[in-house]
Amino acid sequence: MDKLQAIGVKRLLTVKEVCIYLGIGQTKARELLRGNNGFGVQIGNRWYADKKKLDTWIEKSVI
């Protein structure tokens, strides 16, 4: 299973996985996760993206 397929089955994505999923750099990914977009989840000092909420945000942003 390649990285993109593995991302498809996960609920929370790491910063690096967000980079692969969106095709952006780590600085922009961290900026998006820490922003008030509704998909960033902080667990301890690490940030993750809730994939379902991220997909919803993408759908709204594309329009």
C-alpha positions as CSV (number, residue, x, y, z in Angstrom):
1,M,0.0,0.0,0.0
2,D,1.5,3.4,-1.0
3,K,1.4,6.5,1.2
4,L,-1.6,8.1,-0.4
5,Q,-3.7,4.9,0.0
6,A,-2.7,4.6,3.6
7,I,-3.8,8.2,4.2
8,G,-7.2,7.3,2.7
9,V,-8.0,4.9,5.6
10,K,-6.7,7.0,8.5
11,R,-8.9,9.3,10.6
12,L,-6.1,11.7,11.8
13,L,-3.3,12.8,9.6
14,T,0.1,14.0,10.7
15,V,1.7,17.2,9.4
16,K,3.7,15.2,6.8
17,E,0.6,13.3,5.7
18,V,-1.3,16.6,5.2
19,C,1.6,17.8,3.1
20,I,1.4,14.7,0.9
21,Y,-2.4,14.8,0.8
22,L,-2.6,18.5,-0.2
23,G,0.6,18.8,-2.1
24,I,1.9,21.6,0.1
25,G,5.0,22.3,2.3
26,Q,5.2,21.7,6.1
27,T,5.1,25.4,6.9
28,K,1.8,25.9,5.1
29,A,0.4,22.7,6.6
30,R,1.2,23.8,10.1
31,E,-0.3,27.2,9.4
32,L,-3.6,25.5,8.3
33,L,-3.7,23.1,11.2
34,R,-3.2,25.8,13.8
35,G,-5.6,28.2,12.0
36,N,-9.3,28.4,12.8
37,N,-10.4,26.1,10.0
38,G,-12.0,23.4,12.2
39,F,-9.9,20.4,11.1
40,G,-6.8,20.9,13.3
41,V,-6.6,18.7,16.4
42,Q,-3.9,19.2,19.0
43,I,-2.9,16.2,21.1
44,G,-0.2,17.2,23.5
45,N,2.2,19.4,21.5
46,R,1.5,17.7,18.2
47,W,-1.0,18.7,15.6
48,Y,-3.1,16.4,13.4
49,A,-5.8,17.0,10.9
50,D,-9.2,15.3,11.2
51,K,-9.5,13.9,7.7
52,K,-13.3,14.1,7.4
53,K,-13.3,17.7,8.5
54,L,-10.4,18.5,6.2
55,D,-12.2,16.9,3.2
56,T,-15.3,19.0,4.1
57,W,-13.1,22.2,4.3
58,I,-11.6,21.4,0.9
59,E,-15.1,21.0,-0.7
60,K,-16.2,24.3,0.7
61,S,-12.9,26.1,-0.4
62,V,-13.0,24.8,-4.0
63,I,-16.4,26.4,-4.7
